Amino acid sequence: MKKGEKSSGVLYRKYRPQGFGDVIGQDHIVKVLEGAVKLGNISHAYIFSGPRGTGKTSMARILSREIGTSANDLTEMDAASNRGIDDIREIRESVNTLPFESRYKVYIIDEVHMLTRDAWNAFLKTLEEPPAHVVFIMATTELEKVPETVISRCQTFTFKRPNQATLKDFAITIAKKEGITLDPAAAELISLLGDGSFRDAHGILEKVLSATEDKKVTRQEVELVTGAPKAELVRAILESIVEKDLEKGLKAVGQASEANAEMKLFAKLILERLRFLFLLRLKAGMDEYISKQISEDDLEYLRALATKAGQDLTAEVLLRFIVAYEDSGRTSIPELALELALADSIKKS
């Protein structure tokens, strides 16, 4: 158990949200907690659940500050490494002590689903009859592993993954604060690599910014630093499907493999662009939505390619590449899943 903040990336610490107004993408939670603080309706126990890197611990610290808890009355525990009954007994003993200088003593327990069964049983007794000056805030990525008897005694909030548009704007904003301009295509790739996590996007952006000597970062620089497949290879795959040129597609897969590109990431990039291409071919009125996800150059490229795509660019083609994405890396030949998807799509389309 320890006081204070865990070690993490420089940018992640530097731009960690400090107040409710700084929180991005969790308005449904901020609104409720702000109202509760304003009215003084503070629960004795909260559970923040959701994917990693979505701001659960940051929100816990913000809530602690908003209810007036000082650093001396805040305790943080990582249940992944402090998961036994002795750790919970330590909390049970300390909760009976009044706060040093605040109205509430706050206990933030991260990865709470990692507690042992005996620890949960001991903790449940404290949750049933907590002292009036104690607030527990528990964070978990696996709510299903938290006992129902505990959940029923807490206010539970579910955190959402930020979408790519949100992460793209987030990356551009942080880079700007660091005095760097991100090309839209560079920000888009960072958002995709972030995979729905603000923390991962922070880490990728930090790696990119530490490697650049310029004040402007291009997609090519992000590809070089992260090892992401080149955009030209993704385009070659799309063109091979539209032009029914299997040789061109297989060559692109081979080049990605020779460059040691991660095939699952390559499949993800292909699938994303293929989806946009499919929507543009359908003329489904999705242009504005797509324009927020990708750069203007990429949008124009996909529009031009969509005019060449025939009726055989169907949902079945997308389904084959979904399977390829899911199967990538499952065999000793990482590129096999993409090769099969290409062969099947071009042969049957």
N, C-alpha and C positions, 0 to 999 in steps of 0.2 A: 504494500500500500504506500502511496506517496502523495505528497502535495504538489500542486503546480501542474505545468503543462508538459506533455510528452515531447520527446524530440521528433522533429519532422523536417520536411524540406523548407528551405529558407523562404521561398515565395509563399508556401502554404501557411507558415507562421506569420509572415509579414502582412498578408492580406486575408487572414482569418476574420470572418465577420465579428464585429464587436457589439453590435446592437441588432434589435429586430429589423431595423430599416436596412441593414446590410445583407440580410439573408435573401438569397436568390432561389426562386422556384418552389418555395414552400409556403406560399401565401395562406393556404388552408390551415396551416399550423400556427403561423405567426398571428393571424387574426384572433384565433381562440386564446392563445397565451397572452397576447397583449390585453385582451379584454379581461382575462382572469386577474392579471396583475393590477390593472386599473381598478377593478372592483374589490380587490383583496381576497378573491376566491382561490386561494392556493391549495392545491391538493397535497396530501402527504406523500404521494408516490406517483411517478410518471414512468411510462415505458415509451421510448422512442425506437421504433423499428424501421428497417428499410435497408437497401443495398449499401455497401461500403462507399465511403467518400461522398455521401449525400448531405453531410452536415449535422449528424445527430449529436456528436460530442460538442460541436460548436454551439448548437442550439441549447444544449444543457448548460453550458457555461454562461451563455447570454441570459437564460432564465435565472440562473443563480445570481448574476449581477443585478438583474432587474428587480429581484425581490430583496435586494440590499445585503446580500451575503458577501462578506469580505474574504480575502484569500486565507485568512487565519481560521475561518469557519467553513472552508470548503475542503473536502477530502475526495480525491479521485482514486479509484481502484480499477485495475485491469483484471477482470475475472479469468482471462485466459491464463494468467500466471499466478493468480491468487484466488483459487477456486474451491478451497477446502473449508471444512467446518471451522477450523481455527481462525481463518480470516474473517468469517462471518461473526464468530464469537467476539472478535476484537471490535467489530462494528457495534454489536449488541451492547458491549460494555461502554463504548464511547458515547452512544446516543443519549445516555442518561446524564451526561455532563452538559451544562448549559453553554450556549455559544459564548465565545470570548467577547465579541463586540458587535454582533449582528442579531437580528430577530430570529433568523433561521440558521441552523446548521444544515448544509447540503452535502449529500453523498452522491457522487456520480460514479456509477458502476458500469464500465464498458464491457462489451462482449459478455453480458450477464448470462446468456444461455450456456456458458461454459461451467457454471457452478455445478458441483456434485449434488447428488440426491440428498445427502445428509446436510449439505450446506443450505439447500433450498428449504428443507424442513426446519432448520434452525432460523433461517431468515424469515420464514412465514410467520413465526410467532411475533417477530418485531413489527412486521407489516400489519398484523391484526390490531395491535395496540401501540402505535408509535407515539412517542412524546410529541407534544404540540409544537415544539421548536425544531422538529426534524423534517426534512424533505429528501426523499430518495428520487433520483433520476437515473433510470436504467436504460442502456442502449444495447441494441442487439440487431444482428443481421439475420437471425433465425428465430423469429417469434414462435414458430411451431415447437421449439424445444423448451420454451418457458412454460412451467406448469400452469394449467388453467386456474388453479387456486390463487396463484400470484397475479395473473392477468386480471382476474375479477376484482382485485383490490387496488388496481391502478387505473389512472387515465392513460389510455394508449393512443399514440399518434403514429401514423404511417408516413414515412418520408418517401417522396417520389424521386426517381432517377431524372436528372436534367436531360432534356432532349438535345439533339445535336445543334439546333439553332441557338439554344441557351448557352451551351458550352462554347460555341463559336464566338458569340458576343462576349462571353466571359474572358476567353483567351485574348481577344482584341483589346478589351478594357485593361486587363492586367499588363499586357505588353506596353500599352500606351503609357501607363503609369510608370513603367520602367524606362520610358523614353525610346521605345522601339515600335516601329510600324509593322504589323503583320499583314501580308497580302491576304485577301479573302480566301484564296485557295490554301494558303498555309494554315490559316485559322481553322478552316474546314477539316483539314487532315488531323490537326491536333484534337479537334472536338471528336472526331471519329475514333482516334486512338485512345481518347479519354474514356470511352466506353461507358458513358453514363455516370462518371465519377468526377466531382470537382477536384478531389485530391490527386487523382491520376492525371487529370489535365494540367494541374499545377506542376506536377513532376515532369511531365513531357515538355511543357513550356519552359521550365527552368533549365532543362538540359539543352534545349534549342537556343535559348538566350545566352547561356554560358559559352556556347560554341561559335556564336556569330560575332564578327568584328564590324558589321554594318549596322545602320540604324533602321534597315528594312529587311525583313525576313521573307523569303520566297518559299513556295511549296517544295522546290528542289532542295533547299537547305534542310527543311524538316525531314524529307525523305532520307537525305544523307546522314543526318544525326540519329534518326530513329531506326533506320534500316527498313523503312516502309517501301513496298514495291513502287516503282516509278509509275506516274500517271499515264505515261505513254503505253505501258504494258496493259493497263486496264482498258484504255481506249482500243488497243489492238484486239483484245478479247471481244469487246462490243462489236467492233467492225467485222470480226470473223463470223459472228452470229448473224448479223444483218446481211453480210455479203455471201454467207454460206461458204466461207473459206476456212476449212478445218486446218489446213497447213499453217495458216497465219496464226490461228488461235493456239495451236500446240506449240508453235515456235515461241510465242509470248510466254506461255507457261514454263517452257524450258529456260528462257532467259531469266525469268523470275527465280527459278530454282537455282540456276548457276550463280545468281547474285545473293544466294542464301536468304531470300525473302521468306518470311513466315507465311506458309500457304493458307492458313486459316484467315490471316489478316488480308491476304490477297483475295481470297474468296469473298470476304466481307466487303471489300472495296468494289469488287465486280458486282456483287449482288445489289449494293446500294445504287450504283449507276444504272444497272440493268432495270431496276425498279422504276427509276426516274424516266428512263428511255421508254419503258412500257406505258407509263402514265401519259407521256407526251404523245405517243403513237395513238393512244385511245382518244386524245383530245378531250380529256375529262375535266377540263377547267382547273387543272392543278398547277398551272404555270407560276402563279404567285407564291404558292406554298413551296414549290421547288426552288424558286429564285432566292428564298430565304435560307436554303440549305447549302447551295453551291455558288461558286463564283459566276460572274456574268459570262466569262469566256466559256466555261464549262456548259452553261445553260444554252448558249448559242450553238455549241458543238452538238449537244444532245438533240436540240431542235432540228438541226440539219440532218443528223443521222436518223431521227424519227421519220422524216419524210421519205427516206429510202427503205425503211422497215416495212415488210409486208404483213399481211394478216396472220402469218405463221409465227410472228413474235407474240406468243400467247402466255397465259398464266402458267401453262405446263413448263415452259422454258424457265420461268422464275422458280418453279417448284424444284426443278432439277438442280438449280444452283443453290437453293436452300439446303437440299440434301448434301450437295458438295461441301457447303460451308460446315454443316454439322459433322460430316465424315472426314474433313481435312485433319490430318495428323493421327488418324486412327490406324493407319497401316504403316508399314516400313517404307512405303513410297509416298511421301507427303503430297506430291503433285497428282497422284492417280485419280483422286476424286474429281478434280477440275477437268482432267483429260476426259474422263468418262462423261461428265456433264456436257462438255463441248461436243464430243462425238455423238452423243445421243440427241442433243438439240439440233445440230446441223444435219444429221442423217434423217431425223424424223420431221423436221420443220418443213 
